């Protein structure tokens, strides 16, 4: 015993704290990803068209798509944080899930392909 509590109790409490803090760091990582997508949206939708001298609508479309993905990340950050916190409170694990992983990967891949097409289609 240490401080009136069995040693195992401290280890369990520390593990819980670390897990809750990891969930908080993950939540903030989702936010950073969402904010990064919004920054790319501004760059693609506003800055790149001004530099290209060509039509602006393709850049604006890509910018809007990146902004939408950024909003998805920000919204899902809240949902995911709540799911994990509830699971931790029950002493369970909250799996990320195949569907959200696939949707986010597909959105990223589509935006990547669209960006490559836009870059290759630019007149030089």
N, C-alpha and C positions, 0 to 999 in steps of 0.2 A: 504494500500500500504506500501511496505517496500522496501527501496532502489530504488524507482522509478518503481517498478514492482508490480503487484498484488501478494498477498500471494500465490494464487493457482499456479502461474507460477513457483515459487521456488519448490513447492511440485512436480509438474509435471517433472521438470528438475531433481530433486533428484531421483524420481522414475525411470526415464530413465537411469540415471547414475548407479543406483543400478542394474537395469536389465542388462545393458551392462556388468557391472562387474561380475554379476552372470554368464553370458554367457562365459566370459573369464575364470572364475574359473571352469566352466564345461569343457571347452576346455582343461584346464590343467589336470583335472581329467581323461579325456579320454587318455591324454598322460601318466599319471601315470599308468593307467591300461595297456596300451600298453607296457610300459617299464617293468612293473612287469611280463607280459607274456613273454617278451624276457629274463628276468632274470630266470624265471622258465624253459625256453627252454634250457638255458645254464646248469642249474642244472640237468635237466632231460636228456639232450643229451650228456653231457660231464662228469659231476661229478658223477652222479649215476652209470653209467656203470663202471667207475673205481673202485667204491666201491663194486659192486655186484659180480664181478668175473665170471659172466655168459656171455651169448651172449649180444653184445652191440646194435644190430640192433633194438630191441624193444624200448630201451631207446632213441636211435637216432630218431626213427620215431615219438615218442611222443614229443621229443624236437623240431623237425621240425614243427610238428603240432602246438605246443605252439608258436613258432616263427611266423608262418603264422597268427595265431590269433592276436598276438601282432601287426603285420603289418596292419591287418585289422582295429584294434582299432586306430592306428596312422593315417591311411588314412581317416577313417570315421570321426575322430575328426575334420579334416579340413573341410570336406563336411558339417558336422553338424553345425560347428561354422559359416560357410558362410550362411547356410539356416536360422539360428536363427538371425544373424545380418541383413540379408535382410528383414526378417519378422518384426523385431523391427523397421527398418527404415520406413517400410510401416505402422507401428502401428498395426501389426497383431501378431498372435501367430503361431509358427511353431511346430506342433505336431511331436513327435518322430516317430510315425508311427508303425504299426503292423509288417510290413515286416522286417525292420532292427532289431526290438526288438526280433522277433522270430528267425532270423538268428543268432544273437549273443547269445541268450539263448540256441539254439540248438548246436552251436559250443561249448559253455561252458559245456553243458551236455555231449556231445560226448567225449570231452577231459576228463571230470571227470570220466566217465565210463571206458574209455581206461586206465586211470591212476589206477583206482581201480583194473581192470583186471591185469595190469602189476604188481602191488604190490602183489596181491594175487597169481600170477603165479610164483613169485620169489622163487627159492629154498632157504630154510632156513638152 
